[in-house]
Amino acid sequence: MGEVTAVIEAEVKITVRETQYPGVWWLTHTNEQGGIVTEFIEITMIPDILRPHTADLRAGLKRLDQALAVSRVEPPATTHIGTIAPGQTKGQRP
């Protein structure tokens, strides 16, 4: 098999595996009991089932941008009294 495997948990479990051939994907749909419902091969760069809908992609990008904006906030330039330096034990001076 190839390097990539993805599992999608939906009404049926969908397992997407890259075969030993780049761009050739083996897709298996299984039911709750683990029985195979369908199997097929898809020849493509990325299987359709793994591609997000445009609206989902835009919403995710917006959430990511908001999360990154929060993480860009600069921490205060002050230090905390009583901070222990690496290799220092409590009560020991550097």
C-alpha positions in Angstrom: 0.0 0.0 0.0 0.9 3.7 -0.3 1.8 6.2 2.3 -1.6 7.7 3.0 -4.7 6.3 4.7 -7.7 8.3 5.9 -10.8 7.1 7.7 -14.1 9.0 7.6 -16.7 8.1 10.3 -20.1 8.8 8.8 -23.3 6.7 8.3 -20.9 4.2 6.9 -17.2 4.1 7.7 -15.2 5.1 4.7 -11.5 4.1 4.5 -9.4 5.7 1.8 -6.0 4.1 1.1 -3.4 5.2 -1.4 -2.3 2.1 -3.4 1.3 1.5 -4.3 0.6 3.5 -7.4 0.5 7.3 -6.9 -2.9 8.8 -7.6 -4.7 5.4 -7.4 -6.9 5.2 -4.3 -8.8 2.2 -2.9 -12.0 3.3 -1.1 -14.0 0.9 1.1 -17.4 1.7 2.7 -18.2 -0.5 5.7 -21.4 -0.7 7.7 -21.7 -0.7 11.6 -21.0 -4.5 11.7 -17.8 -4.1 9.6 -19.3 -5.6 6.5 -18.2 -4.1 3.2 -21.0 -2.1 1.6 -19.0 -0.9 -1.5 -15.4 -0.8 -2.7 -14.1 1.1 -5.6 -10.9 2.6 -7.1 -10.6 6.3 -7.7 -7.8 7.7 -9.9 -7.1 11.3 -9.0 -4.7 13.5 -7.1 -7.0 13.7 -4.1 -10.2 11.6 -3.7 -13.4 13.7 -3.8 -14.5 12.4 -0.4 -11.4 14.1 1.2 -12.0 17.5 -0.5 -13.8 20.1 1.7 -16.9 21.9 0.4 -16.0 25.5 -0.5 -18.2 27.0 2.3 -16.6 24.7 4.8 -13.2 25.7 3.6 -13.9 29.4 3.9 -15.4 29.0 7.4 -12.4 27.0 8.5 -10.0 29.5 7.1 -11.9 32.3 8.9 -11.7 30.4 12.3 -8.0 29.7 11.7 -7.3 33.3 11.0 -9.1 34.4 14.2 -7.2 31.8 16.2 -3.9 33.0 14.8 -4.7 36.6 15.5 -5.3 35.8 19.1 -1.9 33.9 19.3 -0.1 36.9 17.8 -0.8 39.0 20.9 2.5 40.0 22.5 3.2 38.8 26.0 3.9 41.5 28.6 7.6 42.6 28.8 7.7 42.2 32.6 9.1 39.2 34.5 7.6 37.4 37.5 9.3 37.8 40.9 10.5 34.5 42.1 11.1 32.9 38.8 13.7 30.2 39.0 16.3 30.1 36.3 17.2 26.9 34.5 19.6 24.8 36.7 18.8 26.9 39.8 17.0 25.5 42.8 14.7 27.4 45.1 16.5 29.8 47.5 19.8 29.6 45.4 21.1 32.7 43.7 22.2 32.6 40.1 
